Amino acid sequence: MAYSEIGKTEAAAYYEKKAIAIAKKYDDPEYLVSALRTLCMQLIRLERPEEANKQIKDIEKIIYSHKIPLTDNQRSPFLATQISVYTAIKQYDKAASSANEYVQLLKKHRSIDHVYIFSRDLIGYFITVHQYKEAERYADSLLLFGRTINIKQALAIAFLMKSAADSAIGDLRAALTNYQMYKKVTDSLFNDGSAFQLAQFQVEFDIEKKDNAIKVLQQQQEIQKVRLGRSRVTITIVIISVVVLTLLLALLYNRYRIKQRLHRQLEQKQQAINEKNTALEQLVSEKDTLLREKEWLVKEIHHRVKNNLQIAISLLNAQTEFLENPSARSAMRESRERMEAIAIIHQKLYQTENNTLIQVRAYVYDLVDNLQDSFASARDIRFQLNIADIVLDISQLIPLGLILNEAITNAIKYAYPEGERGSASISLQPTDAERIELRIADNGKGLPPNFDWKNSPSLGLQLINLLAQQLNGELSFINKNGLEIILNFKLSWHTVSSTTEARAV
């Protein structure tokens, strides 16, 4: 452990192997697991993971054949060591097996129990295999453990792993904050260590000073006893006293030199810390500049996509003016409405701070308004909107918007005879924490009897079916007192509030 602290990893590994041999000799599984973990971590740092794997296999034979099973406090470092070694040699199936065992072990305990101290290996594995949500979850548990036991070393590790998990999921601001907390705790550890050493030197000096003072008093007492009859002994004692005082002065001078040297070392380390802080501030400034440039570029892309779609829509409008076939004009208008549905999405992204997430409620309102303006018959239909306060990613909103466009267009064109007034309702509500349900219903004439919507030649129905498959959703048509289309799908990323707004159009 001493060699490991001063950075001599090769020497530390050499003596750790000797420790394992002694643990084997006395059949002590607790020390065997502890020594194995330290050795494997050192071998991984030395870029010798295959040798660490051989050590794991050797110890596994002993542990699995042992009559007394490992306790949870012994299993947790053993499983964590297996995870790190198997991940280092890219045997992810074995690493996954050990990770699952460790996860089951953690579930048996509170997040403040000692078994959580080794979960940094589990977090590193999840980050390596891109399971970032799991990594973030156990990073939060490790941080709670570190704060609860209030040990700075554990808290520093927890902040470092939390920073890595946040960085992996793309939350760079949180990653930077947690990394700064990690640096703050490690700096505090360094200051505590320096203060402890200075205090220890002071205590040792005071004790030695008192011991020497006691010796001087004892010597003086002996001098007084001998002085009555032996003047020669008195002279000898005086000489001894002078020697002792000289040694004491030499010792005091030596302590003074040690304090001066420690002071210079502290100044040098403080200067190094200040330089690192300056470099970190520069990196943060550069990162902020890059983020602003990225946001501007993404907004510009959305703006240009929206403009290009508007150009295409204008071309379709112009082409429609030259068409005499009603079917062709209708097909051109349907294509235009589909492009409008996508253009609204890019317009919303350009107008918001977030470049990938859109408020669904505002989008649905704009889409319905656009379709009402496009079809004269839509003025006879009253729309009832019941949309939850949901935020969706563009990858899900585009297929959802096209489904809405096709369903609403179908209701406007076919649900009611010309001149007849009717109503249609659109509901978008969460069914649980991860799923959402879309309902589009009208009280019109519905579909013909025995109509097979799954195999319909209608392009609109085929699009709805294909887009529902793209969302991995469950699609159903209910043909009773009109037509109701129901789509239930899982959110890939969502934020659902507890409020719902209804609007009649």
RATA-V428820 format. One line per field, one symbol per residue. ss: DSSP state (@ for helix, = for strand, . for the rest). phi: phi as a letter, one per 30 degrees, with the letter a starting at -180 (. if undefined). psi: psi as a letter, one per 40 degrees, with the letter a starting at -180 (. if undefined). A space follows every 10 residues. Layout:
BEGIN
ss: ???
phi: ???
psi: ???
END
This chain:
BEGIN
ss: .@@@@...@@ @@@@@@@@@@ @@@@@...@@ @@@@@@@@@@ @@@@@...@@ @@@@@@@@@@ @@@@...... .@@@@@@@@@ @@@@@@@@.. .@@@@@@@@@ @@@@@@@... ...@@@@@.@ @@@@@@@@.. .@@@@@@@@@ @@@@@@@@@. .@@@@@@@@@ @@@@@@@@.. .@@@@@@@@@ @@@@@@@@@@ @@@@@@@@@@ @@@@@@@@@@ @@@@@@@@@@ @@@@@@@... @@@@@@@@@@ @@@@@@@@@@ @@@@@@@@@@ @@@@@@@@@@ @@@@@@@@@@ @@@@@@@@@@ @@@@@@@@@@ @@@@@@@@@@ @@@@@@@@@@ @....@@@@@ @@@@@@@@@@ @@@@@@@@@@ @.....===@ @@@@@@@@@@ @@@@.@@@@@ ========== ===@@@@@@@ @@@@@@@@@@ @@@@...... .========= ....====== ==........ ..@@@...@@ @@@@@@@@@@ ...======. ..======== ....====== ====.
phi: .ddddcicdd dddedddddd ddddechcdd dddddddddd ddddddibdd dddddeddde edddcddcdd dddddddddd deedddddci cddddddddd ddddddddbd dcdddddcdd ddddddddci cddddddddd dddddddddh cddddddddd dddddddddj dddddddddd dddddddddd dddddddddd dddddddddd dddddddddd ddddddedbb dddddddddd dddddddddd dddddddddd dddddddddd dddddddddd dddddddddd dddddddddd dddddddddd dddddddddd dcccdedddd dddddddddd dddddddddd dcddcbcbdd edddeddddd ddddcddddd cccccbcddb cbdedcdddd dddddddded dddbdbdeid dabbbbbbbd cadbbbbcbb bbcddiddeh dcddcddddd dddedddddd dhcccbcccb hjbbcbbcbc ddaabccdcb ccbcc
psi: dddddeegdd dddddddddd dddddefgdd dddddddddd dddddeffdd dddddddddd ddddehdhii iddddddddd ddddddddef gddddddddd dddddddeii eeideedeed ddddddddef gddddddddd ddddddddef hddddddddd ddddddddee gddddddddd dddddddddd dddddddddd dddddddddd dddddddddd ddddddddeg dddddddddd dddddddddd dddddddddd dddddddddd dddddddddd dddddddddd dddddddddd dddddddddd dddddddddd dehdhddddd dddddddddd dddddddddd eidheeiihd dddddddddd ddddhdeede hhhhhghigi hiiddddddd dddddddddd dddediiheh iaiiihhhih dadeiihhhh iifaeaiiif hgddfiehdd dddddddddd efihhihhgh fahhhhhhih hdhihhieih hihh.
END
